[in-house]
Amino acid sequence: MSFVCDRCKKRPQIFIRYSGQHLCADHFLDLIRRRVRKEARSQRLLDSRKRIAVALSGGKDSILTLKLVSEMLRSCRGRELVAITIDEGISGYRPSSVEISRKITGELGIPLELRSFRDLYGADLDRMVELSELGPCTICGILRRHALNRAARLVDADVLVTGHNLDDMAQTVLMNVMSADMHRLARMGPHQERIPGLVPRSMVLRTTPETETYLAALLLGLPVHEPECPYSEVAHRRVFQNILLEAERETPGTRHSLLRFHEQITPLIHRANVVFGKCPTCSESVAENGSGVPCKACQLLQDMGVK
Protein backbone atom coordinates (compact mmCIF):
# COMPACT_ATOMS: atom_id res chain seq x y z
CA MET A 1 0.00 0.00 0.00
CA SER A 2 1.12 3.52 -0.76
CA PHE A 3 2.30 5.51 2.26
CA VAL A 4 0.25 8.57 1.27
CA CYS A 5 -3.31 9.20 0.10
CA ASP A 6 -3.59 9.95 -3.63
CA ARG A 7 -5.30 13.25 -2.80
CA CYS A 8 -3.36 14.47 0.22
CA LYS A 9 -0.37 13.68 2.44
CA LYS A 10 -2.28 11.57 4.97
CA ARG A 11 -1.77 7.85 5.49
CA PRO A 12 -4.16 5.84 3.29
CA GLN A 13 -6.96 3.91 4.92
CA ILE A 14 -7.87 1.80 1.90
CA PHE A 15 -6.59 0.67 -1.50
CA ILE A 16 -9.42 0.38 -4.03
CA ARG A 17 -8.09 -2.26 -6.39
CA TYR A 18 -10.62 -1.89 -9.23
CA SER A 19 -9.82 1.85 -9.54
CA GLY A 20 -6.22 1.85 -8.30
CA GLN A 21 -6.88 4.53 -5.65
CA HIS A 22 -5.18 4.91 -2.27
CA LEU A 23 -7.38 7.03 -0.01
CA CYS A 24 -7.22 8.34 3.54
CA ALA A 25 -10.30 8.14 5.78
CA ASP A 26 -11.53 11.65 4.91
CA HIS A 27 -11.19 11.27 1.15
CA PHE A 28 -12.63 7.75 1.27
CA LEU A 29 -15.77 9.01 3.05
CA ASP A 30 -15.94 11.89 0.57
CA LEU A 31 -15.90 9.31 -2.24
CA ILE A 32 -18.72 7.32 -0.63
CA ARG A 33 -20.87 10.43 -0.14
CA ARG A 34 -20.31 11.57 -3.73
CA ARG A 35 -21.28 8.12 -5.02
CA VAL A 36 -24.46 8.14 -2.95
CA ARG A 37 -25.42 11.62 -4.16
CA LYS A 38 -24.77 10.56 -7.76
CA GLU A 39 -26.99 7.50 -7.36
CA ALA A 40 -29.69 9.59 -5.68
CA ARG A 41 -29.69 11.94 -8.67
CA SER A 42 -29.65 9.19 -11.30
CA GLN A 43 -32.45 7.32 -9.52
CA ARG A 44 -34.42 10.57 -9.04
CA LEU A 45 -34.67 9.81 -5.34
CA LEU A 46 -35.61 13.34 -4.35
CA ASP A 47 -37.67 14.29 -7.42
CA SER A 48 -41.28 14.84 -6.37
CA ARG A 49 -40.88 12.32 -3.56
CA LYS A 50 -41.93 13.76 -0.23
CA ARG A 51 -42.04 10.69 2.00
CA ILE A 52 -38.97 8.49 1.84
CA ALA A 53 -38.75 5.16 3.67
CA VAL A 54 -35.50 3.33 4.40
CA ALA A 55 -35.47 -0.44 4.99
CA LEU A 56 -33.47 -0.72 8.22
CA SER A 57 -32.20 -4.14 9.34
CA GLY A 58 -29.55 -2.87 11.77
CA GLY A 59 -26.69 -4.17 9.59
CA LYS A 60 -23.88 -2.05 8.17
CA ASP A 61 -25.49 -1.40 4.79
CA SER A 62 -28.89 -0.28 6.02
CA ILE A 63 -27.42 1.81 8.86
CA LEU A 64 -25.05 3.54 6.44
CA THR A 65 -27.90 4.11 3.97
CA LEU A 66 -30.08 5.71 6.64
CA LYS A 67 -27.22 7.94 7.80
CA LEU A 68 -26.28 9.17 4.31
CA VAL A 69 -29.87 9.67 3.13
CA SER A 70 -30.61 11.65 6.30
CA GLU A 71 -27.56 13.84 5.54
CA MET A 72 -28.83 14.55 2.03
CA LEU A 73 -32.30 15.48 3.28
CA ARG A 74 -30.96 18.19 5.62
CA SER A 75 -30.84 20.60 2.69
CA CYS A 76 -34.19 19.48 1.24
CA ARG A 77 -37.38 21.10 2.46
CA GLY A 78 -40.70 19.31 2.46
CA ARG A 79 -39.19 15.83 2.72
CA GLU A 80 -40.04 13.25 5.38
CA LEU A 81 -37.88 10.28 6.29
CA VAL A 82 -39.09 7.13 8.02
CA ALA A 83 -37.28 3.86 8.79
CA ILE A 84 -38.94 0.44 8.47
CA THR A 85 -37.62 -2.56 10.38
CA ILE A 86 -38.92 -6.08 9.83
CA ASP A 87 -38.50 -8.51 12.72
CA GLU A 88 -38.50 -11.94 11.09
CA GLY A 89 -38.31 -13.76 14.41
CA ILE A 90 -34.82 -15.30 14.46
CA SER A 91 -33.92 -16.16 18.04
CA GLY A 92 -30.49 -15.08 19.25
CA TYR A 93 -30.00 -12.82 16.23
CA ARG A 94 -32.79 -10.40 15.35
CA PRO A 95 -33.56 -8.92 18.83
CA SER A 96 -30.13 -7.26 19.06
CA SER A 97 -30.40 -5.79 15.56
CA VAL A 98 -33.85 -4.39 16.37
CA GLU A 99 -32.31 -2.62 19.34
CA ILE A 100 -29.64 -1.12 17.08
CA SER A 101 -32.37 0.09 14.73
CA ARG A 102 -34.10 1.77 17.66
CA LYS A 103 -30.79 3.32 18.78
CA ILE A 104 -29.79 4.83 15.42
CA THR A 105 -33.26 6.16 14.61
CA GLY A 106 -33.40 7.73 18.08
CA GLU A 107 -30.01 9.39 17.58
CA LEU A 108 -30.99 10.72 14.15
CA GLY A 109 -34.51 11.71 15.19
CA ILE A 110 -36.15 9.50 12.57
CA PRO A 111 -39.46 7.71 13.24
CA LEU A 112 -39.23 3.90 13.21
CA GLU A 113 -41.99 1.59 11.99
CA LEU A 114 -41.47 -1.93 13.34
CA ARG A 115 -43.31 -4.91 11.84
CA SER A 116 -42.91 -8.59 12.71
CA PHE A 117 -43.54 -11.83 10.85
CA ARG A 118 -45.54 -13.01 13.86
CA ASP A 119 -47.95 -10.08 13.65
CA LEU A 120 -48.16 -10.09 9.85
CA TYR A 121 -48.18 -13.82 9.14
CA GLY A 122 -48.99 -15.55 12.41
CA ALA A 123 -45.60 -17.18 13.02
CA ASP A 124 -41.91 -16.38 13.43
CA LEU A 125 -39.38 -17.45 10.82
CA ASP A 126 -37.97 -20.04 13.23
CA ARG A 127 -41.41 -21.71 13.33
CA MET A 128 -41.90 -21.43 9.57
CA VAL A 129 -38.63 -23.26 8.95
CA GLU A 130 -40.09 -26.21 10.83
CA LEU A 131 -43.29 -26.12 8.76
CA SER A 132 -41.80 -25.80 5.27
CA GLU A 133 -39.52 -27.89 3.08
CA LEU A 134 -38.10 -24.72 1.60
CA GLY A 135 -34.80 -23.33 2.87
CA PRO A 136 -34.94 -20.57 5.53
CA CYS A 137 -33.43 -17.95 3.22
CA THR A 138 -36.05 -18.65 0.55
CA ILE A 139 -38.87 -18.26 3.07
CA CYS A 140 -37.31 -15.14 4.57
CA GLY A 141 -36.58 -13.53 1.20
CA ILE A 142 -40.13 -13.96 -0.09
CA LEU A 143 -41.87 -12.79 3.08
CA ARG A 144 -39.43 -10.00 3.90
CA ARG A 145 -39.93 -8.38 0.47
CA HIS A 146 -43.68 -8.77 0.90
CA ALA A 147 -43.60 -7.28 4.42
CA LEU A 148 -41.42 -4.32 3.40
CA ASN A 149 -43.71 -3.41 0.53
CA ARG A 150 -46.81 -3.63 2.72
CA ALA A 151 -45.18 -1.52 5.43
CA ALA A 152 -43.99 1.08 2.91
CA ARG A 153 -47.50 1.37 1.50
CA LEU A 154 -49.00 1.71 4.98
CA VAL A 155 -46.76 4.68 5.79
CA ASP A 156 -47.57 6.25 2.39
CA ALA A 157 -43.95 6.13 1.24
CA ASP A 158 -43.25 7.42 -2.26
CA VAL A 159 -40.06 5.37 -2.43
CA LEU A 160 -38.36 2.63 -0.41
CA VAL A 161 -34.58 2.92 -0.11
CA THR A 162 -32.80 -0.38 0.56
CA GLY A 163 -29.21 -0.99 1.61
CA HIS A 164 -28.24 -3.27 -1.27
CA ASN A 165 -24.53 -2.89 -2.04
CA LEU A 166 -22.60 -3.76 -5.20
CA ASP A 167 -21.98 -7.36 -4.10
CA ASP A 168 -25.70 -7.89 -3.42
CA MET A 169 -26.68 -6.46 -6.80
CA ALA A 170 -24.11 -8.41 -8.80
CA GLN A 171 -25.01 -11.67 -7.05
CA THR A 172 -28.72 -11.14 -7.75
CA VAL A 173 -28.11 -10.38 -11.43
CA LEU A 174 -25.96 -13.50 -11.78
CA MET A 175 -28.50 -15.68 -9.95
CA ASN A 176 -31.36 -14.49 -12.14
CA VAL A 177 -29.38 -14.88 -15.36
CA MET A 178 -28.27 -18.42 -14.47
CA SER A 179 -31.87 -19.38 -13.63
CA ALA A 180 -33.21 -17.58 -16.74
CA ASP A 181 -35.67 -15.68 -14.55
CA MET A 182 -36.80 -12.78 -16.71
CA HIS A 183 -39.54 -11.74 -14.28
CA ARG A 184 -37.08 -11.22 -11.45
CA LEU A 185 -34.66 -9.35 -13.69
CA ALA A 186 -37.54 -7.08 -14.69
CA ARG A 187 -38.54 -6.43 -11.08
CA MET A 188 -35.04 -5.66 -9.82
CA GLY A 189 -34.46 -2.14 -8.57
CA PRO A 190 -33.75 0.64 -8.76
CA HIS A 191 -37.14 1.40 -10.32
CA GLN A 192 -37.48 4.29 -12.73
CA GLU A 193 -40.96 3.17 -13.75
CA ARG A 194 -43.63 2.36 -11.17
CA ILE A 195 -44.81 -1.25 -11.12
CA PRO A 196 -48.49 -1.34 -10.07
CA GLY A 197 -48.77 -2.17 -6.36
CA LEU A 198 -45.02 -2.01 -5.74
CA VAL A 199 -43.45 0.91 -3.90
CA PRO A 200 -40.48 1.94 -6.11
CA ARG A 201 -37.07 0.86 -4.82
CA SER A 202 -34.01 3.05 -4.64
CA MET A 203 -30.54 1.63 -3.94
CA VAL A 204 -28.01 4.36 -3.30
CA LEU A 205 -25.22 1.94 -2.29
CA ARG A 206 -25.58 -0.26 -5.35
CA THR A 207 -22.20 0.79 -6.82
CA THR A 208 -20.32 0.45 -3.52
CA PRO A 209 -18.70 -2.92 -2.62
CA GLU A 210 -19.50 -4.57 0.70
CA THR A 211 -15.98 -4.10 2.07
CA GLU A 212 -16.30 -0.36 1.47
CA THR A 213 -19.72 -0.04 3.11
CA TYR A 214 -18.31 -1.82 6.17
CA LEU A 215 -15.29 0.49 6.36
CA ALA A 216 -17.46 3.58 5.87
CA ALA A 217 -19.79 2.51 8.70
CA LEU A 218 -16.80 1.96 11.01
CA LEU A 219 -15.19 5.30 10.13
CA LEU A 220 -18.47 7.12 10.78
CA GLY A 221 -18.77 5.42 14.17
CA LEU A 222 -22.17 3.92 13.38
CA PRO A 223 -23.66 1.21 15.62
CA VAL A 224 -23.55 -1.89 13.44
CA HIS A 225 -25.05 -5.32 14.08
CA GLU A 226 -22.04 -7.62 13.69
CA PRO A 227 -23.39 -11.19 14.17
CA GLU A 228 -24.17 -13.20 11.05
CA CYS A 229 -27.62 -14.69 10.56
CA PRO A 230 -27.58 -18.33 11.76
CA TYR A 231 -29.37 -19.40 8.58
CA SER A 232 -26.81 -17.83 6.22
CA GLU A 233 -24.62 -20.95 6.18
CA VAL A 234 -27.22 -22.79 4.11
CA ALA A 235 -28.04 -19.86 1.79
CA HIS A 236 -27.98 -20.73 -1.92
CA ARG A 237 -26.68 -17.21 -2.55
CA ARG A 238 -23.30 -18.22 -1.06
CA VAL A 239 -22.54 -20.17 -4.24
CA PHE A 240 -22.81 -17.01 -6.33
CA GLN A 241 -21.03 -14.98 -3.68
CA ASN A 242 -18.02 -17.27 -3.93
CA ILE A 243 -18.10 -17.24 -7.74
CA LEU A 244 -18.02 -13.46 -7.80
CA LEU A 245 -15.33 -13.14 -5.15
CA GLU A 246 -13.06 -15.35 -7.24
CA ALA A 247 -13.98 -13.52 -10.46
CA GLU A 248 -13.30 -10.15 -8.83
CA ARG A 249 -9.89 -11.34 -7.64
CA GLU A 250 -8.96 -12.43 -11.16
CA THR A 251 -10.67 -9.55 -12.98
CA PRO A 252 -11.31 -6.44 -10.86
CA GLY A 253 -14.49 -4.70 -12.01
CA THR A 254 -16.51 -7.88 -12.67
CA ARG A 255 -19.27 -6.79 -10.27
CA HIS A 256 -19.56 -3.39 -11.94
CA SER A 257 -19.81 -5.12 -15.33
CA LEU A 258 -22.74 -7.24 -14.15
CA LEU A 259 -24.46 -4.11 -12.88
CA ARG A 260 -24.00 -2.40 -16.26
CA PHE A 261 -25.31 -5.53 -17.99
CA HIS A 262 -28.53 -5.32 -15.99
CA GLU A 263 -28.91 -1.62 -16.75
CA GLN A 264 -28.55 -2.29 -20.48
CA ILE A 265 -30.86 -5.29 -20.63
CA THR A 266 -33.68 -3.96 -18.44
CA PRO A 267 -35.37 -1.91 -21.22
CA LEU A 268 -35.34 -5.01 -23.44
CA ILE A 269 -36.94 -7.13 -20.72
CA HIS A 270 -39.83 -4.68 -20.37
CA ARG A 271 -40.46 -5.03 -24.09
CA ALA A 272 -40.72 -8.79 -23.64
CA ASN A 273 -44.33 -8.48 -22.38
CA VAL A 274 -43.69 -9.22 -18.72
CA VAL A 275 -47.16 -8.86 -17.18
CA PHE A 276 -47.71 -7.62 -13.64
CA GLY A 277 -50.99 -8.42 -11.95
CA LYS A 278 -52.51 -8.19 -8.48
CA CYS A 279 -52.56 -11.03 -5.95
CA PRO A 280 -56.21 -11.98 -5.26
CA THR A 281 -55.39 -12.62 -1.58
CA CYS A 282 -53.27 -9.66 -0.46
CA SER A 283 -53.50 -7.29 -3.48
CA GLU A 284 -49.69 -7.07 -3.77
CA SER A 285 -48.06 -6.91 -7.20
CA VAL A 286 -47.23 -10.25 -8.84
CA ALA A 287 -45.52 -11.20 -12.12
CA GLU A 288 -48.08 -13.49 -13.66
CA ASN A 289 -48.87 -15.73 -16.62
CA GLY A 290 -52.62 -15.42 -16.17
CA SER A 291 -55.26 -13.67 -14.11
CA GLY A 292 -55.91 -14.44 -10.45
CA VAL A 293 -52.46 -15.86 -9.71
CA PRO A 294 -51.52 -15.62 -6.00
CA CYS A 295 -48.20 -14.03 -5.12
CA LYS A 296 -45.38 -16.21 -3.82
CA ALA A 297 -45.86 -14.96 -0.27
CA CYS A 298 -49.50 -16.01 -0.17
CA GLN A 299 -48.73 -19.35 -1.82
CA LEU A 300 -46.04 -19.98 0.78
CA LEU A 301 -48.29 -19.06 3.69
CA GLN A 302 -51.06 -21.27 2.37
CA ASP A 303 -48.68 -24.21 2.00
CA MET A 304 -47.44 -23.78 5.58
CA GLY A 305 -50.93 -23.19 6.95
CA VAL A 306 -49.78 -20.42 9.30
CA LYS A 307 -52.38 -17.87 8.18
N, C-alpha and C positions, 0 to 999 in steps of 0.2 A: 504494500500500500504506500502511496505517496505520503510524504511527511507534511505536506501542506494542502489545504483546500484549493481546488482549481479557481476559486473566485476570491480568495483572501489568503492571509498568512496563517490562519488557524489550523490546528491539527484536524485532519479529516475524521469524520465519524463513520463514513460508509463509502465503499467503492461500488458504483452501479455498473455492473459488468456489461449489460446490453447497450449502455450509452458511453461507457468509458470515463465516467465522471467520478472524481474524488470530491466529496463535499463535507464540510463541517456541519455541526448540528444546526446552526442558524440557517445556512444556505440550503440544507436538506429540507428543513421545515418550510422554507420559502418555496422550494420546488413543489412540495406536496400541496401547499395552499394554492399555488398557481395552477396546478393540474386540476384541482377540485373546482376552482372558479371557471376554468376552461370547459370542464365537463358540464357544469351547471348552465353555462351559456349555450353550449351545443345541444343540450337536452331541454333547453327552454324551461329550466326549473322554476325560475321566478317570473316568467311571462304569464300574466293574468291568473296566477295561482296564489290565492290568498291564504289558504289553510294547507300547510305542509305537514305531513306525518312522517316520522322516522321509525323504521322497524328497529327496536332496541332489544338485543339479546343479552347485553352485558359483556359480550366479547370485545376484543380489540377493534374489530372492523366497525361494528355498530356504534361503539362509544366514540371512536374517532369521527365517524360520519356525523353523529349528533353534534359534537363539539365544533366541527368545521362549518356545518350548515348553520348552526346558531351564530357563529362569527359573521358569516355572510349576511345574515338577516338583520344584523345590528344597524346597517345602513339602509335598510329597506322598510319603508313605512307601509302600514296596512297589511302586514304579513303575520300570520299566526303559526306557531310551531308546536306540535304535540308529539310525544313519543308513545309508541305502542309496544308493549311487551307481552309475549305469549308464553305462558307457563305450561309446558307440555306435560309436566308431572313425571320428572325423572329423579328418583330419590337419590340423595347424596350429591347431586349435581346442580339441578336447576334452582333450588332455594337460594343458594349463595349468589347466583347471577342475578336473580330478581332483586336481591338486596343492593347489588351494585347499580342496577338500573334505577332503583329508588334514590340511591346516593347521588348519582351524577345528575339526574333530573332535578333533584332538590338544589344542588349546587348551582346549576345553570338557570334555575327558575322556570323550568319547562314542565307543563302538566304531563302526567303519566297515566295512560290507559292500560290497565292490566286485565288480560283475559286468560282463562285457563281451559285446557282440554276438558277437564272434569265438568266445568260449568257449561261449556259449549256442546260437548259430545257425550257427557255422562260417564266418562272414565278417563283415568290418567293413561299416559303412554305406556307406563310399566304394565298396567292391566291389559291394554290392547295387544301388547306383544304376546301375552299368554293366550289371547283369543284368536290370533290370526297366524296364518302360515307365511305371511309376507314378512320380510325383514323389517327391523325397527326403523331404519332410516327411510325406507319406502313409506311406511305408515306416517312417520313424522313429517316427511317432506310434503306429502299430499295434504294432510290436515293442517299443517302449519301455514302453507300458502292460502288455503281456504280460510283459516281463522284470521290471518292478516288482512285479507281482502274484506272480509265481513267487518272487522274492527275499523278499518280505514273508511269504509262506507258509513258506519254508524257515527263516526266523528266528523262526517262531511268533509273528508280530506279531498283536495283537488289532485294530490299526487302523493305517492308513497315512496319515500327514499329508503333504499335498502343498503346494507353495508357490503355488498358483493365486491370483492377485489379482483384483480386481474387473473389470479390463479383460479378462482371460482368460475369466472366467465369462460376462460379457455377450457377448463374441464367440462363445463356444461355443453359448450359448442361441440367438443370432441365426442362426448357421450351421445348427443343427439344425432350427429353425423354418422357415427358407427352403428347406431340403431335405426338409421333412416327415418327418424321421427320428424317429419315436416311440420306437424302441428306444434310440437314443442319449440322448434326453431322459430316458428312464426310468432309464438307467444312470448319469446324471450325479450326482456327489457334491454335497454331503456325503450320506452314507448313514445314514439312521436305521434302516433295515431291512436285514438281511444278505441279500445275493444269493448263492445257493449257489456256492461256489468262488471268490468274489471277496472279498478282504480289504477291509473297509469303509474308505471314504475320508473323511478329515476335511480341511477347508480353512479354516484359521483366518484367512487373509488375504483371504477372498473378498469382503469389503465394503470393502477398502482399495485405492484406485486405484494403478496402477503408479508414477506420479510420487511418490506418498507412500511406497511401499515403498522406492523408490530413495533418497529423502531420509532415511528412517529408518535405512537401512543405513549411509549415509555418516555420519550424526550419531553412530551407535553405534561407528563406527570398524571396521566389519566388513570382512574381506578379500573383495572382490567381483570376480567374473570379468567384465571389461568388454567384451571383444570380442564381436561379434555372429556368430552361426552363419553360415558362408558359404552355406548353402542357404536362408537365410531370405528372400532376395530373390525367390525363386520361390514362396514359400508362398502358397497360396490364402487363408489366413487374413488376409493383408494387406488384401484387399478389404474384409472385414468390420471390420478394425481402422480403416481409413480412414473407413468409413461411420459408425462409432461416435464417432470423434474429431470429425467434423463435427457429428453430432447432439448431442454433449455440449457443443460450443461454442455451438450455437444454443439448446439446452435443457438446462442443467445438471441432472443427476439422471437422465438417460436410462439410464445403466448400472445404477443402483440399481433403476430400474423394471423392466428386463429380469430382474434377479435376483429381484425379488418375483413377477414373472410365472411364472418357473420354479417357485418355491416353491408358488404357488397351483395350478399345473396338474399338478404331480407326483402328487398323490393320485389325480387323474382318470386319468392315464396308467396307473397300476398297476391300475386297474379295467378297463382296456381289453384285458385278457388278454394282456399281453406275457409270453411264455414264455421262461424261461431254462433251457438245457440244459447238457450237459457235452460238451466237444470229445472225439471218440473218439481223437484223436492225443495230446493233451497234458493232457487232463482239466481244462482251464481252463473257466470259465464262458463261455457263448455265448448270445446272444439268437437264438432259432431259430424256424423255421416248421415244422420236422419233426424227427424223431429222427435222431441220427447225423450232424448237420451240423458240419463242421470249423469251428473259429474262424478269424477273418480272418488271424491270425498264421500258423497252419499252412497255410492256403490260399496265402498269400503265399510262404512258404518253399518249398512244393511247386512253385509256378510258377517260382520262381527256380532251383530245384534246388541250393540251397546246403546242405540238410540232409535 
